[in-house]
């Protein structure tokens, strides 16, 4: 019969023995770097949103929601910076960060091309890459969900809400 107290003290075990030690913990420099990136992204989003025009509470402009999100990111980045010493559960960047970097790079490509060719093809490709290669879904699921997502987004934003976004059709 397993002993939960002994298991908790020795750590998880696999069939081949104890599980390997997790990546080393991130230090204050890493935590501050992450906080700076979050704050900078929030500030850039806030600046872009304000350029669109946030409007007033009674009549919000096109930049109202992005301004709220950008402001929230700035505040969260500041909180992360203030808690940089107290955060003990963050891991150092390593090979496990590569999928995150791939997701960020693919999102940057999406943002760069969506204004040129519309959202349909870039959104389908982004969803497909994330599902198939980052999420390791099957080819069938990746294709079906990607295409279904683009159709749903088109129907919601273009057809139903009449949102002005770059689109092909």
C-alpha positions in Angstrom: 0.0 0.0 0.0 1.5 3.4 -1.0 2.5 5.7 1.8 1.3 9.3 0.8 3.6 10.9 3.4 6.7 9.1 2.1 5.7 9.9 -1.5 5.3 13.6 -0.7 8.8 13.7 0.9 10.6 11.8 -1.9 8.8 13.4 -4.8 7.1 11.7 -7.8 8.4 8.5 -9.2 8.1 7.0 -12.6 8.5 3.3 -13.6 12.2 3.9 -14.2 12.8 5.7 -10.8 12.6 9.2 -9.4 11.5 11.9 -11.8 14.3 14.2 -13.0 14.7 17.5 -11.2 12.7 20.4 -12.8 14.5 23.3 -14.5 16.2 25.6 -12.2 14.2 28.5 -10.8 14.3 31.9 -12.4 16.1 34.7 -10.7 15.2 38.3 -10.0 16.7 39.4 -13.3 14.5 37.0 -15.3 11.4 38.0 -13.4 12.2 41.7 -13.9 12.8 41.1 -17.7 9.4 39.4 -18.0 7.8 42.3 -16.1 9.5 44.8 -18.4 8.3 43.0 -21.5 4.7 42.8 -20.2 4.8 46.5 -19.3 6.2 47.5 -22.7 3.6 45.4 -24.6 0.9 47.0 -22.5 2.3 50.5 -23.1 2.5 49.9 -26.8 -1.1 48.6 -26.9 -2.3 51.5 -24.8 -0.6 54.0 -27.1 -2.0 52.4 -30.2 -5.5 52.2 -28.7 -5.4 55.9 -27.7 -4.4 56.8 -31.2 -7.6 55.0 -32.4 -9.6 57.1 -30.0 -10.9 55.7 -26.8 -14.0 57.9 -26.7 -16.1 58.4 -23.5 -17.8 56.0 -21.2 -21.2 57.0 -22.7 -19.9 56.6 -26.2 -16.8 54.4 -26.4 -14.5 54.7 -29.5 -12.8 51.9 -31.4 -9.8 52.1 -29.0 -11.8 51.7 -25.8 -11.4 48.0 -25.3 -7.8 47.8 -26.5 -7.0 50.7 -24.1 -8.5 48.9 -21.2 -6.5 45.8 -22.0 -3.3 47.8 -22.6 -3.8 49.6 -19.3 -4.4 46.2 -17.5 -1.1 44.8 -19.0 0.8 47.9 -17.8 -0.6 47.4 -14.3 0.1 43.7 -14.3 3.7 44.3 -15.5 4.2 46.8 -12.6 2.8 44.2 -10.1 5.1 41.6 -11.6 8.1 43.9 -11.2 7.1 44.6 -7.6 6.9 40.9 -6.8 10.0 39.9 -8.7 11.9 38.9 -5.5 8.9 37.1 -4.0 8.1 35.0 -7.1 9.6 31.5 -6.4 7.7 29.3 -8.8 8.9 30.8 -12.1 11.3 28.7 -14.1 14.3 29.8 -16.1 14.1 30.1 -19.8 15.2 27.0 -21.5 14.1 24.6 -24.3 10.7 24.5 -22.8 10.3 28.1 -23.8 10.7 27.4 -27.5 7.0 26.6 -28.2 6.1 29.9 -26.5 8.6 31.8 -28.7 7.3 30.0 -31.8 3.7 31.1 -30.8 4.9 34.7 -30.4 6.7 34.7 -33.7 3.7 33.2 -35.5 1.5 35.8 -33.9 3.9 38.6 -35.1 3.7 37.3 -38.6 -0.1 37.2 -38.4 -0.2 40.8 -37.3 2.2 41.8 -40.1 0.2 40.2 -42.9 -3.4 40.5 -41.7 -3.7 44.1 -42.9 -2.3 43.2 -46.3 -4.3 40.1 -47.3 -7.2 40.0 -44.8 -7.7 37.9 -41.7 -9.1 34.7 -43.3 -5.9 33.1 -44.5 -3.6 34.3 -41.7 -6.1 33.3 -39.0 -6.6 29.8 -40.5 -2.8 29.3 -40.8 -2.2 30.6 -37.3 -4.8 28.4 -35.8 -3.5 25.4 -37.8 0.1 26.0 -36.7 -0.9 26.4 -33.1 -3.1 23.3 -33.1 -1.0 21.0 -35.2 2.6 21.8 -34.3 2.3 23.5 -30.8 -0.8 21.6 -29.6 0.1 18.3 -31.4 -3.5 17.8 -32.5 -4.2 15.5 -35.5 -4.1 16.8 -39.0 -7.9 16.3 -39.3 -8.7 18.2 -36.1 -6.2 21.0 -36.9 -7.7 21.6 -40.4 -11.3 21.3 -39.2 -11.0 23.6 -36.2 -8.9 26.1 -38.1 -11.4 26.4 -40.9 -14.4 26.4 -38.5 -12.8 29.1 -36.4 -12.3 31.4 -39.4 -15.9 30.8 -40.5 -17.2 31.5 -36.9 -15.0 34.7 -36.6 -16.2 35.9 -40.0 -19.8 35.3 -39.2 -19.5 37.0 -35.8 -17.4 40.0 -36.6 -18.0 40.8 -40.3 -21.6 39.5 -40.8 -23.3 39.9 -37.4 -21.4 42.8 -35.8 -20.3 44.6 -39.0 -16.8 45.2 -37.5 -14.4 46.8 -39.9 -11.5 44.4 -40.2 -9.4 43.6 -43.2 -11.1 40.6 -44.9 -11.1 39.1 -48.4 -14.8 38.4 -48.9 
